[in-house]
């Protein structure tokens, strides 16, 4: 991955100072960077090469452009996106405090679970009429900011989900059989 980090640093050097890898998952690797224009820390997500190839440049730019227009207090904002060769990247708000996955366990009370999930339901209710779905709602795709507010990540570019991954328990049965996710898939995932 250091080769990818070096290429990313070079590709984005005029706008971002990429510092280090934050983590890696089934869809992408996330890096911490400094936004040189706005003097703030950001997260730069680089899609896996096979996922980028599946999406293709035109579809990636179309879907991310739509997702970047979403403005909801419980959706992680996208600041920038682009492509440099085979590197497809998305720049978003950096949330230092981690994910819902990292907070599990201990078990949550019903009130705590509602306080965490109701805002995610509201975010999905906002996004779906605008043509943006998720299809991979799971605790690692819900960030918790410093104020304890849940932020849904990865809206609008979920095709290519690895159904064999360890978190596939959140995927609906029809997704595991290859069907395209829709709102019902997200409702199922939230229920799980």
Backbone bond lengths (Angstrom), bond angles and torsions (degrees), N, CA, C in turn:
res aa  C-N    CA-C-N  psi(-1)  N-CA   C-N-CA  omega(-1)  CA-C   N-CA-C  phi
1 X - - - 1.448 - - 1.522 112.01 -
2 X 1.332 117.95 -17.82 1.464 118.76 179.14 1.515 110.78 -64.09
3 X 1.351 117.73 -30.18 1.460 120.70 175.76 1.525 109.77 -62.87
4 X 1.335 117.47 -43.27 1.463 120.93 177.86 1.521 110.60 -64.38
5 X 1.311 117.19 -41.07 1.463 121.53 178.43 1.526 110.41 -61.57
6 X 1.315 117.42 -44.51 1.468 120.64 179.02 1.526 111.41 -63.00
7 X 1.333 116.76 -42.87 1.475 120.30 178.50 1.518 111.25 -65.16
8 X 1.333 116.16 -39.58 1.461 120.46 179.16 1.525 110.84 -65.34
9 X 1.333 116.76 -44.84 1.466 120.76 178.03 1.520 110.88 -56.35
10 X 1.329 115.93 -45.02 1.462 120.32 -179.69 1.527 111.85 -66.96
11 X 1.328 116.27 -43.37 1.469 120.81 -176.53 1.526 112.28 -65.50
12 X 1.326 117.49 -35.01 1.466 120.81 -173.59 1.528 113.70 -106.14
13 X 1.324 118.27 8.64 1.465 122.33 -170.59 1.528 114.29 -59.92
14 X 1.315 118.23 -25.34 1.471 119.76 -179.66 1.531 112.15 -77.83
15 X 1.334 117.64 -16.95 1.463 120.76 -175.77 1.528 114.16 -123.18
16 X 1.346 116.42 -33.40 1.459 121.63 -176.15 1.525 110.26 -133.46
17 X 1.315 116.02 144.36 1.462 121.52 171.32 1.530 106.30 -104.21
18 X 1.324 115.60 102.53 1.456 121.25 -177.68 1.527 107.77 -77.56
19 X 1.335 115.81 126.06 1.461 120.40 -171.31 1.528 113.75 -101.34
20 X 1.333 116.94 -52.02 1.464 118.43 -175.76 1.520 110.16 -163.97
21 X 1.333 114.72 164.24 1.458 121.03 175.92 1.522 109.55 -76.95
22 X 1.333 115.78 135.00 1.464 121.59 176.40 1.519 111.69 -96.68
23 X 1.315 116.40 -34.26 1.452 119.81 -178.08 1.511 111.30 175.67
24 X 1.310 114.69 170.94 1.454 120.58 -177.51 1.518 108.28 -142.61
25 X 1.316 115.82 144.74 1.457 120.90 179.47 1.510 110.98 -139.69
26 X 1.321 115.74 -164.84 1.454 120.96 -177.39 1.511 114.41 -68.22
27 X 1.341 117.48 -24.00 1.462 120.60 -176.93 1.513 113.84 -106.40
28 X 1.336 118.09 -26.23 1.459 118.64 -169.22 1.523 111.56 -164.08
29 X 1.331 113.04 170.95 1.459 122.07 169.98 1.520 106.72 -115.92
30 X 1.331 116.81 137.72 1.460 121.82 -176.87 1.528 108.96 -112.90
31 X 1.336 114.71 134.92 1.458 121.75 -179.72 1.523 109.90 -121.20
32 X 1.315 115.09 149.64 1.459 121.76 171.89 1.518 107.49 -88.15
33 X 1.339 116.52 135.54 1.463 120.94 179.73 1.525 109.60 -143.17
34 X 1.303 114.56 161.26 1.460 121.76 174.84 1.527 107.36 -104.59
35 X 1.318 117.04 123.02 1.464 122.37 175.59 1.523 106.20 -77.33
36 X 1.329 116.82 109.59 1.460 121.39 -174.46 1.520 112.44 -70.07
37 X 1.309 117.66 -30.21 1.463 121.23 -178.85 1.526 112.04 -74.74
38 X 1.335 116.64 -40.15 1.462 121.07 -175.37 1.521 113.89 -106.76
39 X 1.320 116.83 2.02 1.463 122.62 177.98 1.521 111.72 49.08
40 X 1.348 115.01 60.14 1.458 121.11 178.38 1.526 108.54 -147.90
41 X 1.323 115.72 156.91 1.455 120.14 174.20 1.518 109.00 -80.88
42 X 1.328 115.30 141.90 1.460 122.08 178.51 1.524 108.98 -136.78
43 X 1.308 115.02 163.47 1.464 121.69 172.61 1.523 107.76 -104.40
44 X 1.327 116.58 132.39 1.464 121.92 177.39 1.520 106.97 -114.13
45 X 1.319 115.60 114.36 1.462 121.87 -179.51 1.522 108.30 -99.49
46 X 1.332 116.11 125.16 1.460 121.78 178.02 1.520 107.88 -110.69
47 X 1.332 115.79 119.49 1.465 119.88 -178.56 1.519 110.82 -66.60
48 X 1.324 115.92 147.91 1.461 121.27 173.95 1.517 108.35 -56.19
49 X 1.330 118.53 141.71 1.469 120.45 -179.33 1.522 114.07 -55.66
50 X 1.347 118.44 -39.40 1.460 119.91 -179.89 1.527 111.76 -67.77
51 X 1.343 117.16 -36.22 1.459 120.77 176.92 1.528 110.00 -68.73
52 X 1.328 116.58 -42.48 1.469 120.80 177.90 1.527 110.38 -60.00
53 X 1.328 116.69 -41.99 1.469 120.46 179.86 1.519 111.22 -65.90
54 X 1.339 116.57 -37.77 1.469 120.73 178.31 1.527 110.92 -65.78
55 X 1.336 115.88 -44.69 1.467 120.13 179.75 1.520 111.44 -65.91
56 X 1.312 116.43 -45.55 1.461 120.97 -174.50 1.515 110.42 79.86
57 X 1.314 115.71 154.63 1.460 122.32 -174.49 1.526 112.79 -61.55
58 X 1.315 117.15 -47.92 1.470 120.56 -176.30 1.520 111.91 -62.42
59 X 1.328 116.75 -46.24 1.462 120.59 -178.82 1.526 110.94 -67.82
60 X 1.336 117.49 -41.47 1.460 121.34 177.89 1.523 110.14 -56.38
61 X 1.324 116.92 -51.94 1.467 120.34 -177.60 1.529 111.42 -64.06
62 X 1.329 117.31 -39.18 1.467 120.69 179.31 1.528 110.90 -64.35
63 X 1.334 117.01 -47.94 1.466 120.23 -176.34 1.521 112.19 -69.65
64 X 1.316 117.46 -40.02 1.464 119.86 -179.40 1.523 110.43 -71.36
65 X 1.314 117.30 -34.92 1.469 119.68 177.49 1.527 110.29 -60.11
66 X 1.307 117.03 -41.46 1.468 121.30 177.90 1.529 110.16 -67.26
67 X 1.334 117.09 -47.38 1.471 121.07 -179.24 1.527 111.03 -62.98
68 X 1.328 117.86 -33.97 1.468 121.44 -178.93 1.525 112.04 -68.72
69 X 1.316 117.65 -18.29 1.459 121.00 179.52 1.527 112.56 -84.37
70 X 1.330 117.15 -9.47 1.459 120.28 -179.59 1.520 110.04 -68.72
71 X 1.314 115.73 130.95 1.458 121.05 177.84 1.520 108.54 -131.43
72 X 1.314 114.46 97.46 1.456 121.63 -179.21 1.524 107.07 -143.10
73 X 1.326 118.30 141.95 1.469 120.02 -176.86 1.526 114.37 -63.85
74 X 1.338 118.13 -12.90 1.462 120.14 -179.19 1.521 112.96 -118.21
75 X 1.324 115.77 21.66 1.460 122.01 172.79 1.516 107.36 -120.54
76 X 1.331 116.15 126.40 1.458 120.73 179.93 1.524 109.11 -60.97
77 X 1.346 118.16 122.21 1.456 120.01 -177.74 1.532 112.78 -71.89
78 X 1.321 114.75 139.68 1.464 122.22 174.15 1.521 106.84 -96.98
79 X 1.336 116.17 124.79 1.465 121.47 -179.16 1.525 112.87 -92.15
80 X 1.322 116.25 -33.13 1.466 120.43 -171.79 1.525 107.88 -161.81
81 X 1.303 116.64 163.32 1.460 121.75 175.44 1.516 107.75 -161.33
82 X 1.302 115.86 162.08 1.448 118.73 178.46 1.510 111.77 177.84
83 X 1.317 112.61 -171.76 1.452 120.89 -177.90 1.518 107.97 -142.19
84 X 1.305 115.82 136.43 1.459 122.13 173.41 1.521 106.00 -132.75
85 X 1.333 116.32 100.67 1.458 119.98 -172.90 1.508 109.41 62.73
86 X 1.340 116.19 -125.51 1.465 120.08 179.79 1.520 113.15 -89.34
87 X 1.337 117.04 1.46 1.467 120.91 177.95 1.531 110.04 -86.74
88 X 1.314 117.05 111.99 1.456 122.71 174.69 1.521 105.43 -102.37
89 X 1.313 117.48 122.05 1.460 119.89 -174.68 1.521 112.04 -129.84
90 X 1.340 114.24 154.25 1.455 123.12 179.27 1.519 106.79 -133.72
91 X 1.323 116.60 129.44 1.464 121.76 -179.64 1.522 107.56 -107.50
92 X 1.326 115.63 127.07 1.455 119.97 -178.04 1.517 110.68 -136.82
93 X 1.303 113.87 176.18 1.465 120.64 174.11 1.521 108.77 -56.56
94 X 1.319 116.79 140.02 1.459 121.91 174.57 1.525 108.24 -91.80
95 X 1.333 115.95 124.67 1.460 121.92 178.54 1.521 106.77 -114.41
96 X 1.297 115.50 109.59 1.462 122.33 -172.62 1.521 113.31 -76.01
97 X 1.311 117.58 -25.24 1.462 120.41 -168.19 1.530 115.04 -80.96
98 X 1.315 119.56 -10.36 1.459 120.73 172.44 1.511 115.46 104.70
99 X 1.326 114.22 -168.03 1.460 122.35 -173.36 1.529 111.65 -110.20
100 X 1.314 114.42 166.43 1.459 120.46 173.39 1.531 109.72 -62.05
101 X 1.327 117.13 -35.80 1.462 121.61 178.30 1.529 110.78 -56.61
102 X 1.328 116.39 -40.75 1.458 120.79 -178.81 1.535 112.02 -70.66
103 X 1.315 117.22 -17.55 1.469 121.03 178.27 1.523 112.77 -91.47
104 X 1.326 116.91 -5.31 1.474 121.12 -179.36 1.513 109.99 -96.78
105 X 1.354 120.87 150.76 1.431 123.07 -37.17 1.514 110.67 -60.35
106 X 1.260 126.15 178.89 1.455 128.72 23.56 1.523 112.01 -82.86
107 X 1.318 115.27 166.09 1.458 117.37 177.63 1.532 111.02 -65.16
108 X 1.310 114.30 145.63 1.459 121.11 177.24 1.514 109.51 -93.05
109 X 1.307 116.53 148.43 1.467 120.06 171.66 1.528 107.22 -72.09
110 X 1.316 116.20 166.79 1.457 120.72 178.11 1.529 110.23 -58.38
111 X 1.322 117.43 -41.71 1.471 121.20 -179.97 1.531 111.06 -65.30
112 X 1.331 117.89 -40.58 1.463 120.70 178.02 1.529 110.98 -65.87
113 X 1.318 116.57 -41.62 1.468 120.69 179.25 1.523 110.36 -63.89
114 X 1.332 117.02 -43.30 1.470 120.17 178.20 1.523 110.89 -63.24
115 X 1.328 117.34 -42.21 1.462 120.85 -179.89 1.523 111.26 -63.20
116 X 1.324 117.19 -29.99 1.455 121.29 -179.47 1.526 111.75 -84.72
117 X 1.324 117.39 -38.83 1.463 120.53 -172.58 1.528 114.22 -91.78
118 X 1.327 118.70 -30.38 1.470 119.25 179.38 1.529 112.32 -56.89
119 X 1.335 119.85 -42.89 1.464 119.15 177.21 1.536 112.81 -63.85
120 X 1.332 117.25 -30.21 1.462 120.02 177.65 1.528 109.79 -70.80
121 X 1.327 116.52 -38.91 1.469 120.31 174.65 1.527 109.57 -60.06
122 X 1.321 117.22 -44.94 1.468 121.07 178.71 1.531 111.25 -61.82
123 X 1.325 117.14 -38.41 1.469 120.50 178.35 1.528 110.71 -64.44
124 X 1.331 117.00 -42.73 1.466 120.31 178.14 1.527 111.20 -67.05
125 X 1.348 116.81 -40.56 1.474 120.25 176.78 1.513 111.23 -60.82
126 X 1.310 117.55 -33.29 1.467 122.33 177.42 1.533 110.52 -72.03
127 X 1.340 116.93 -43.94 1.462 121.14 -171.87 1.526 114.11 -76.20
128 X 1.321 118.48 -38.67 1.464 120.43 -173.44 1.530 113.73 -60.39
129 X 1.332 120.73 -44.74 1.464 118.95 178.53 1.538 113.06 -63.75
130 X 1.332 116.63 -18.66 1.464 121.15 177.75 1.524 111.61 -89.24
131 X 1.329 116.39 3.28 1.453 120.93 177.04 1.514 114.36 86.44
132 X 1.328 117.70 17.60 1.463 120.89 -179.05 1.522 108.59 -118.52
133 X 1.318 115.88 119.97 1.444 121.31 176.54 1.510 110.33 -113.44
134 X 1.318 115.82 -177.16 1.458 119.65 179.27 1.516 110.47 -117.50
135 X 1.320 117.83 -75.25 1.451 121.05 178.40 1.515 114.86 86.94
136 X 1.332 117.72 -1.69 1.463 120.33 179.58 1.529 109.92 -146.31
137 X 1.336 115.98 44.32 1.463 120.85 179.50 1.524 107.94 -70.72
138 X 1.317 115.44 123.34 1.465 122.13 178.84 1.523 107.47 -159.74
139 X 1.314 117.78 163.31 1.471 120.33 -175.86 1.529 114.87 -56.22
140 X 1.325 118.58 -31.15 1.464 119.57 179.92 1.527 112.28 -77.02
141 X 1.335 117.93 -9.90 1.470 121.81 175.66 1.524 111.96 -102.43
142 X 1.320 116.35 14.62 1.463 121.84 174.77 1.523 107.17 -122.12
143 X 1.321 116.39 109.64 1.457 121.71 177.69 1.527 108.77 -87.07
144 X 1.319 116.17 151.42 1.458 121.52 176.49 1.516 106.91 -117.23
145 X 1.343 117.48 117.09 1.466 119.64 -177.38 1.529 110.89 -80.46
146 X 1.311 116.35 179.04 1.470 122.18 -175.40 1.526 112.45 -60.84
147 X 1.323 118.13 -24.95 1.465 122.03 178.71 1.529 112.26 -89.38
148 X 1.329 116.96 2.19 1.460 120.62 -179.18 1.515 113.62 84.93
149 X 1.320 117.77 8.76 1.469 122.56 -177.91 1.529 109.90 -82.53
150 X 1.347 118.44 129.34 1.462 120.59 177.08 1.530 110.89 -76.87
151 X 1.329 115.43 139.13 1.463 122.45 178.63 1.520 109.34 -127.02
152 X 1.319 117.16 119.60 1.457 122.16 178.92 1.524 109.01 -78.59
153 X 1.335 115.88 132.27 1.463 121.11 179.38 1.520 110.26 -112.54
154 X 1.310 115.49 167.45 1.468 124.63 170.68 1.521 114.89 66.77
155 X 1.313 118.07 31.49 1.462 119.30 175.33 1.520 109.88 -74.83
156 X 1.330 115.61 139.64 1.451 120.49 168.65 1.505 116.42 91.78
157 X 1.328 119.57 -7.79 1.462 118.81 -179.90 1.516 110.90 -143.25
158 X 1.327 115.64 60.19 1.455 120.52 -172.21 1.525 114.04 -102.89
159 X 1.304 119.13 -5.56 1.456 118.79 -179.22 1.520 109.56 -61.91
160 X 1.298 116.72 144.31 1.448 120.80 -178.54 1.513 112.81 94.79
161 X 1.318 117.49 17.99 1.460 121.66 178.76 1.528 108.99 -62.92
162 X 1.311 115.93 136.13 1.456 122.02 176.86 1.522 108.10 -81.41
163 X 1.325 117.49 103.81 1.467 120.69 -177.29 1.526 112.21 -76.77
164 X 1.321 117.51 -6.25 1.459 119.92 178.22 1.518 111.82 -94.63
165 X 1.317 117.66 -1.19 1.461 122.24 -176.32 1.521 112.28 -68.81
166 X 1.339 116.17 166.80 1.464 120.65 -176.43 1.526 114.39 -67.46
167 X 1.333 118.06 -19.94 1.460 119.96 -178.76 1.526 112.24 -99.53
168 X 1.338 117.23 17.52 1.468 119.09 -177.77 1.519 112.84 -68.52
169 X 1.339 116.97 -6.49 1.467 120.35 176.61 1.522 111.22 -60.18
170 X 1.339 118.52 -23.95 1.455 122.11 -178.83 1.531 112.55 -84.95
171 X 1.313 118.09 -12.05 1.459 121.18 -179.19 1.522 110.08 -78.45
172 X 1.329 114.94 142.95 1.463 119.59 179.11 1.535 109.60 -69.08
173 X 1.346 116.84 154.79 1.474 119.53 -179.95 1.529 112.87 -55.29
174 X 1.330 117.17 -37.73 1.470 118.62 -179.30 1.531 111.91 -68.25
175 X 1.338 117.30 -32.24 1.468 119.73 175.72 1.520 110.92 -66.15
176 X 1.318 116.53 -39.81 1.463 120.18 178.93 1.526 111.50 -64.14
177 X 1.351 116.02 -21.36 1.456 120.69 177.44 1.524 111.84 -95.53
178 X 1.354 117.03 6.24 1.458 120.80 174.04 1.511 116.31 99.55
179 X 1.335 118.55 1.98 1.468 120.50 179.91 1.526 110.22 -73.15
180 X 1.324 115.50 152.76 1.463 121.88 177.66 1.527 108.67 -73.17
181 X 1.350 117.57 131.17 1.467 120.15 -178.45 1.528 112.29 -67.66
182 X 1.327 115.51 151.55 1.457 121.23 174.44 1.531 108.42 -143.38
183 X 1.321 117.65 -168.00 1.456 121.53 -177.59 1.527 111.84 -55.78
184 X 1.319 117.06 -38.83 1.466 120.20 179.72 1.530 111.05 -61.08
185 X 1.323 116.66 -34.98 1.466 120.96 177.69 1.521 110.74 -63.63
186 X 1.331 116.29 -40.83 1.457 119.87 179.80 1.519 111.52 -70.31
187 X 1.328 117.54 -36.65 1.470 121.02 176.89 1.525 109.00 -63.55
188 X 1.319 116.79 -42.35 1.464 120.63 177.61 1.528 110.35 -60.26
189 X 1.328 117.04 -48.09 1.462 121.41 -178.41 1.525 111.44 -60.97
190 X 1.315 117.37 -41.44 1.462 119.90 177.42 1.522 111.75 -63.74
191 X 1.329 116.55 -37.45 1.451 120.21 177.86 1.519 111.96 -64.06
192 X 1.316 115.88 -40.39 1.469 119.93 178.17 1.505 109.26 -65.75
